[in-house]
């Protein structure tokens, strides 16, 4: 049996201005939301807690001198390790996402897809 559930995995920091709109679009279409904060000084943690299944602060990826994130891969892996679903959706806190209502359909396809790569516009 295939696990078609979806984990949203995010690292966030000082994304209070953009995070609510993104999570309003995506959260209804995923089974869990793993949000990891890397040292916000704004309202990001309280916003993230509101939507998250799992919320944690992780500072082990930051430079100890200036506290800026220096190892995104470590933070990303920390978030992904907490995911319990068969599919993982990775987004950044300042992203906008179009088509979240199609996520379930993609993950329920009978093909043996391993991953989907979607266009990312900067």
N, C-alpha and C positions, 0 to 999 in steps of 0.2 A: 504494500500500500504506500502510495506517495504522499508526502506531507506537502500539501499545497497552501499551507498557511504562510503569511508574509510578516516578516519582522522589519520594521523601519529602524534603521541604525543611524544615529547622528552624533557627531561631536559639535558642540555649540560653544560660542563665546561672544558675549556682548551683541547678541542678535535680537534684542527685544523689539527693534523696529520692524523686523521682517518675519520673525518666527511664528507669531500667531496666525498670520494669513496663510503661510505654508502649511502649518499643522491643521488648520481648518479644512484645507483642501484634501490632504492626504490621510489624516488619522482615521476617518470613517472607512477607509478602504484597506487598512492593514489590521492584522490581528494583535500585534503588540508594537510598542514604540519604545526603543531603547535610546535615551538621550543622555549624553555624557557631556558635562560642562567642564571646560578646561581653565576656568578662572575668571568668570564674568564679574564685572563690577556694576552692571546694570540689572534690570529686572529679569534677565534671561532665565535664571534658575527657577523663579516662581512660575513663569510662563511654562517652562519645560515640565515642571512637576505636574501642572494641570493636565497635560496631555499624555504624559509618560506612563507606561507600564512599569518601567524601571528608569530611575533617575539617579545618577551618581556624579560626584565631582571627582575628577581625575587630574592631578597636577604632575604626575610622574613623567609627563611628556614635555614639560616646560623647562626652559633654561633657568637654573636656580638664581642666576644673577639678575636677569631682567624680567623673569616670570613669563616671558613670551613663549608660545608654543614653538618647539623646535623639532619635534618628532611626530608628525601627523600620522605616520604609519603605526606608531605605538598606540596613540589614542584611538585610531580606527580599529586596530586589533582588539583593544580593550572593550570597545563597544560591540564588535562582532562576536566576541566570546560570550556575551550575555544573551545573544539571540537564541531563541528556542524553536524557531520555525524553519521550515524547509527552504524558503525563499528569503533573501535579504535585499532590501531596498536601501541604498546608500544615498543620502542627501546632505547638503550643507545647510546651515541655518539661514543663510542669505539667498538660497535658491528660490526660484518660482517653479512650480510643477504643473504642467498641463496634461490632462488625461488620466488623472488618478483613478477615475471611475473604471478604467480599463485594466487596472492591475490584476484584479481577480481573474478576469478572462484569460490574461496571458499565463497566469500560473496554473490554470485549470486545463490547459490544452493537453491533449493526449500525446503529443509528440514528446520525445525524450530530450527536451531542451535542458541544457545545463545552465545557460545564462542568456540574458538579453542585454544588449548594449543599446542605449537610446541616445539620440542627438543631445548634445550639451552646448548651448549658446552662451558665450561669455559676454 
